[in-house]
């Protein structure tokens, strides 16, 4: 029986490039092509199996001369398929864009024009690391910092309970590992099924039949009856990632399952019972989503009987050295190569870096360093080229520390505002101040988003996410 070829997604609005690369890689890969972020998202939602590789051009429409859409697509792809390996193409050899693409989770950056044979070898190299671990050790989560100890303690308390757990955390922080390892594999349900469904990876119209199943003839194309995830999970665990993407009209049906276990296949009137434990995860603030009407409060309270937060790497101190040790050894073992080491100046740089892409970014850096510096001591200069500093010579951004007088000044200003306001909305006021600061930072930076993010003391990904949240409101 022939071995299935890996699925490769190519996203480029230049049809000549897409077609020529598709032809060049057709012997080794099943190739899908797309011309825009929205088209790629819709295309992937129709797939039964996720792609293993993606080649993404940063300059996608409707902004062909800016990388925003390409960056956004990287985030979309990894939110839906955390294990997807993304190689980025760009018409400009821009170190800043390269670093930021890698921070978001891309494994490599290639400038146009690029020799297809070079890309082919890069793809083979990337796939050699495909079996490298994604952040899990034989004992589970890696780290001895207080946030990690607190997380382990909570998970130990909640693991064998039947109640739902909501896992909160930034993109790339390892929420899927918390669900699969601690809340299933190390519990009494470990011998039962563990099914994971990313709510962002499926077209909204297909989510209901995917979750609940459907009867024969329930809709066009339903030639046979099919069980859904709730039925297949049986009395095991059903992990719903990106739960904030669940459509509003489907939320009452999930709430019904949580309340009494009841659901119906699409096209049936027969009521079925689910005994699966529900674990959900999100990188959104669902409390804010409730306030804007995008998430039902009653569903939120059902899902968050227990809530755990997976800390970002920047809050785990010396754990980033433990993660480095784990990944560099495992990446070397996967590639059958000698592990690299960090020179003392590079180790200091490693400890100062905030890893905005979290464990995913850290792991990808280890993969690249393994490929480039096998058996070598990596210098600070070599390491700095892999990190997302807007200016390669600039030190990491530091938080602004208020002096003793400023809090009092803020309190007095707030008091005056409250004295003259009859219907103040705190959330709206804070949102207005945040928007004002962001717009001012962009103006002062001449539209340079990296400079604006540095002025605000946040990373560029956070800046884009906050700006995008305005557009959703």
SULTA-V191715 format. One record per pair of residues at least 6 apart in sequence whose ideal C-beta (glycine too) atoms are under 8 Angstrom apart, sorted by the first residue. I is the first residue (numbers start at 1). J is the second residue. Records with the same first field share a line. If there is no record, write none. Layout:
I->J  J
This chain:
4->30
5->28  29  30
6->28  29  30  51  52  53  127
7->29  30  32  47  49  50  51  52  53
8->25  29  30  31  32  51  52  53  54  55  123
9->31  32  33  34  40  43  44  51  53  54  55
10->18  21  22  31  32  33  34  54  55
11->33  34  35  36  37  40  54  55  56  57  60  73
12->18  21  33  35  55  56  57  60  89
13->35  36  57  59  60  61  64
14->57
15->35
17->57  112
18->33  35
19->33
20->116
21->31  55  116  119
22->31  33
24->116  119  120
25->31  116  119  120  123
28->120  123
29->53  123
32->43  51
34->40  43
35->60  61
36->60  61  69
37->60  69  70  72  73  76
40->73  76  77
41->73  76
42->203
44->50  51  77  80  81  201
45->201  202  203  206
46->203
50->80  81  83  84  201
51->81  84
52->84  85  127  130
53->84  85  86  87  123  126  127
54->77  84  85  86  87
55->86  87  88  89  119
56->70  73  74  77  86  87  88  89  106
57->70  88  89  90  91
58->67  69  70  71  88  89  90  97  101
59->65  66  67  69  70  90  91
60->69  70  73
61->69
62->69
63->69
67->90  97  100  101
68->464
70->88  90  101
71->100  101  104  464
72->464  468
74->86  88  101  104  105  106
75->104  105  171  461
76->200
77->84  86
78->84  86  104  105  171  172  360
79->171  198  200  242  283
80->198  200  201  242
81->198  201
82->134  172  176  360
83->130  134
85->107  126  127  129  130
86->105  106  107
87->106  107  108  109  110  119  122  123  126
88->98  101  106  108  109  110
89->110  111  112  114
90->97  98  109  110  111  112
91->111  112
92->111
93->111
95->385  392
96->390  450
97->109
98->109
99->385  386  387  388  389
100->388  450  460  461
101->109
102->108  109  357  361  364  365  368  386  388
103->356  357  361  388  459  461
104->357  361  461
105->171  172  357  360  361  364
106->364
107->126  129  364  367  368
108->122  126  368
110->118  119  122
125->371
128->334  335
129->331  334  335  367  370  371
131->334
132->327  330  331  334  363  367
133->326  327  330
134->174  176  177  360  363
135->141  142  174  177  323  359  360  363
136->177  181
137->326
140->152  177  181  182  186
141->148  151  152  174  177  178  181  182
142->148  319  322  323  326
143->316  319  322  323
144->318  319  322
145->311  315  316  317  318  319
147->311  315  316
148->311  316  319
151->178  308  309  310  311
152->182
154->306  308
155->178  182  183  308
158->165  183  306  308
159->182  183  186  187
160->187  188
161->306
162->277
163->277  305  306
164->258  277  278  279  280  302  303  304  305  306
165->183  279  280  305  306  307  308
166->243  280  281  282  286  303  304  306  307  308
167->175  178  179  279  280  281  282  307  308  309  310
168->175  281  282  283  307  308  309  310
169->175  281  283  309  310  311  312
170->283  310  312  358
171->283  357  358  360  461
172->357  358  359  360  361
173->310  311  312  313  358  359
174->310  358  359
175->241  281  283  310
176->196  239  241  281
178->281  308  310
179->196  237  239  241  279  281
180->194  196  239
183->237  279
184->190  194  236  237  239  279
185->194
189->235  236  237  277
192->233  234  235  236  237
193->232  233  234  236  237
194->233  236  237  239
195->229  232  233  236  237  238  239
196->239  241
197->210  211  229  238  239  240  241
198->241  242
199->207  240  241  242  243  244  245  246
200->241  242  245
201->242
202->210
204->247  250
207->246  247  250
208->250  253  266
209->218  219  222  226  228  265  266
210->228  229
211->228  229  230  250  254
212->228  230  231  253  263  264  265  266
213->225  226  227  228  230  231  265  266
214->222  225  226  228  265  266  267  268
215->222  225  265  266  267  268
216->222  223  224  225  267
217->267
218->265  266  267  268
219->266  267
222->267
225->265
227->265
228->265
229->238
230->238  257  263  272  274  276
231->272  274
233->274  276
234->275  276
235->275  276
236->276  277
237->276  277  279
238->276  277  278  279
239->279  280  281
240->246  278  279  280  281
241->280  281
242->281  282  283
243->280  281  282  286  303
244->282  283  284  286  289  294  295
246->254  295
248->294  295  296
251->295  296  299
252->296  299
253->263
254->299
255->296  298  299  302
256->262  263
257->263  274  278
258->278  299  302  303
259->302
261->273  274  275
262->271  272  273  274
263->271  272  274
264->270  271  272
265->272
278->303
280->303
286->295  300  304
287->300
289->295
290->296  297  300
291->427
292->472  473
294->472
312->355  358
313->319  320  323  354  355  358  359  361  362
314->354  355  356
318->351
320->350  351  353  355  362
321->347  350  351
323->359  362  363
324->342  350  362  366
327->362  363  366  367
328->339  340  341  366  369  370
329->339
331->339  366  367  370
332->338  339  340  370  374
335->370  371  374
337->370  374  375
338->374  375
339->370  375
340->369  370  373  374  375  376  377  378
341->376  377  378
342->350  377  378  383
343->377  378  379  380
345->379  380
346->377  378  379  380  382  383
348->380
349->380  383  384  387
350->383
352->395  396
353->387  396
354->396  397  459
355->361  362
356->388  459  460  461  462
357->364  388  461
365->386  387
368->386
369->378  382  383  386
372->382
373->382
384->392
385->392
388->459  460
389->396
390->450  451  453  454  460
394->454
397->454  457
398->457
399->457
400->457
417->424  429
418->424
434->466
435->470
437->456
438->452  456  463  466  467
441->452  453  455  456
442->449  452
444->452  455
445->451  452  455
449->460  463  464
450->460
452->463
453->459  460  462  463
456->463
